[in-house]
Amino acid sequence: MSLQAAAARYLQVKHFILEQIAGGTLPAGARVPSENELTRTLAISRMTANRALRDFVAEQRVHAHPLEVRNIADEIRARGHEHRVKVLALESVSASRELAERCGVKPGAALDHSLLTHFEDGIPLQVEERYVNPQVAPGYLQNDFSRITPHEFLIRVAPLQRAEHTVRALLPERRIRRLLKLKSGEACLLILRRTFSNGRIASIADLYHPGSRYELAANCQPRST
């Protein structure tokens, strides 16, 4: 078998498993098909099935640094996977008292709001709910976020000065559970991010991730004395 044909067989197995996850046939925590099951179903060799399973299990849990502000599209593509986004809301809203406090504006002030789901190889990896101060980052609502990420726009229009992060594990509300395709009772990881530009709050973002497929990891070194 040529290298090109072998690669095609390998991708066939990977896409087969991902489609089962996306369709709910393989919920979080379920056993993936065995080598024997894959060879029978897809008419492939045991060696191809073994390689795909080993690589897939190694990739199942996504690692991210807890304090870095990175473009999720770049993260996904760096792993050799496909990034896709679905825009669920893009609108101007009036700041509630809670939002006003988080965004550093007065209650009732206009904020730009977006709600997006980011997918990795067709599997939902992150729900991003963001509020942007149009006085700091004008033009947010004029973007096509199926082509450019909010991160890419904000870095260009409101250069990052500093960021604040809070990380929580929680049981998500129904709408987040539905968007991430989580089972009832399945936890998610929430990163609360606030970014500053030129001394003002540019945006706040609530970033939800499936707890079974996403984890935060970092290497720390002690300061020299």
N, C-alpha and C positions, 0 to 999 in steps of 0.2 A: 504494500500500500504506500502511495506517495505521501510526503509530508503534508501536502495540501489536503489530501483526502483524510488523513489522520486528524488534522486540526478541525476539519469540518465535522467529523464524528464526535470529537471531544466537545465542540460547541453545541452539537445536537443534544448531548446528555445534559449539559449545563442549562440550556434553555428549557428542556423538558422539566427539570426539577423546579426552575424558577416559575414556570407557568403553573405548576401544581401548587406552589406557595401562593402565587397571586390569585389563583382561583379558589383558594380555601381548602383544596384537597389535602395539603400538607400544612396544618396550622402550626404555630410556634410550639416547639418542643416535641413535635411528632417525629417518628423515625423516617429518615429518607429511604428511598428504595435501595435494596441490596444489590450487589453486583449481579447475582443471578437474575433478579427481577429486571434489571436494566438490560442485560444481554438478551433476555427473552422478548421484552417489550420493544426494544429498539433495534434488535438484530445487530448488535455490536460485539466486539471482542471483550473478554474479561479484562484485558490490560487497559483498554480505553475506558471501560466503566470504572476500574479501580483508580485510574489517574484523575478522572473527573470528580469522583467522590472525595478523594483526598484533598484536591484543590478547593472544592466547594465547601467542605467542612472548615478548612482553614480560613475561608473568606466570610463565613456566615456572620461573624460578629465584627462590626466595624469599629475601629479604634479612632479616637480623636483626642487632640490635646484640649484640656478643659479651659485654658486661658487664651488661646490664640483666636484671633478674628480672621477667619479664612473664608474663601468663596467655596460653598458646598459643591458647586459644579466642578471646580478645579480638583477638589478632594476625590470626587467620584471618578473623574477622568484619569486622575493619577493612578487609580487602582486598575485602570484598563477597562472600566465599565461605562455604560451609557447613562448620561444624565438627561432627565426629562422633567418638566415642571407643568403643573396645572394651576392656572390662576383662578381662584375661587371668589375673590373680592378685590376691588380696586376703587376706592371712593374717598370722599372727604367726609369727616365726621366732626362732631362737636365734642370737645374734651369733657368727660365727666370729672368729678372732683378727684377720683383716684387716678385717672389718666393724667390729669393736669399736674398732679403732684409728681408722678413718675417722669413726666416729660419736661417739667420745669416751666410750665406755662400757666396762664390763668384759666379757671373753669370756663367752659364755653368757647375757648379758642379753637380755631380750625386746625385739625390734624389730618394728614394723609394716612390712610389705612390700607393695608394689603393683607391678604390671606392666600398662601400658596402651599401646595404640596410638592415636595421634591421626591423624585423617584430614582432609584438605582437599578438599572436593568429591569424596569417595570415594577419594582417592589417599592412601596412607599417607605422612605427613610426619614423624612423630616416634614413636619408641618410648621411653617413659618408664619407667625402673625406679627405684623410690624406696624408701628405708628411713627410717622416722620413729621418733624416740625418743618413746615414749608418755608418758614422764615430763615432757617439754617440751610436746608437742602431743597431749593425751589425746583419745580419741574418733575417731581416724583411721579405724579399721576399720568404724565404724558408718555411713560415708558411702556414698551411691550415686554413684559416680564417672562414671556415664553422664549424670548431671544436674549435678554440680558437679565442677570440676577440683580436683586436690590443691592447686594453687596457691591457689585461692579459699579452701579450708578452712584452709590453713596461715597465710595472711595474717591471717585472722580470729582464729584460736586462738593462734598464736605469732607475733606481729607481727615483721616482719623488722627485725633490727638491722644485720646486714651479711651479705655473701655472698662466697664464694671460688669462682673459676672456673678450670678447666684445659680447654684445647681440644686435641683430638687428631684426626688423620686416620688411619684404620686400615681394614684389611679385617675386616669384622665376622664374628663367629661365625655358625654356621649358623642358629640360631634367630632372630637379629636380621636376617640376610639374608632369611629367609623372611617375617618380619613386615613388613619394608619393601619386599618384592617386588623385591629386587635380584638382578642376575645374578651368577653366580660370578665373582669377581675384581673386582667393582665396589666402590669404596671408600665409606665413610660418614664423616660428621663426628660426633665424640663430644664433648659438653660435660659435664664432670664438675663438678657444682655442690654446694656445701655451704653451708647457710644457718644463721644463728645468731639466737637470740632470748633476750633477757635474759642474755646472756653464755654461753649453752650452745648446743650443736649441736642444732638442731631436726630437720634432715633432710639426707640426701645423695641426690642424684639423678644417674643416668647417662642422658643425653638423646642418643639416636642419631637422625641425620638422613641421608637419601640425599644423597651428595656431589654428584650430578648435578643435584639440584633445590633445593639449599639452600646459602646462603653467609652469612658473617658480614661485616658492614660497619659502620664507625663513622667519625664526624667528630671530630677532636681539635683542640683549640686550645692553643697554648703559654700557660703561665702568665705573667701580667704581672709584671715585676720592679720 
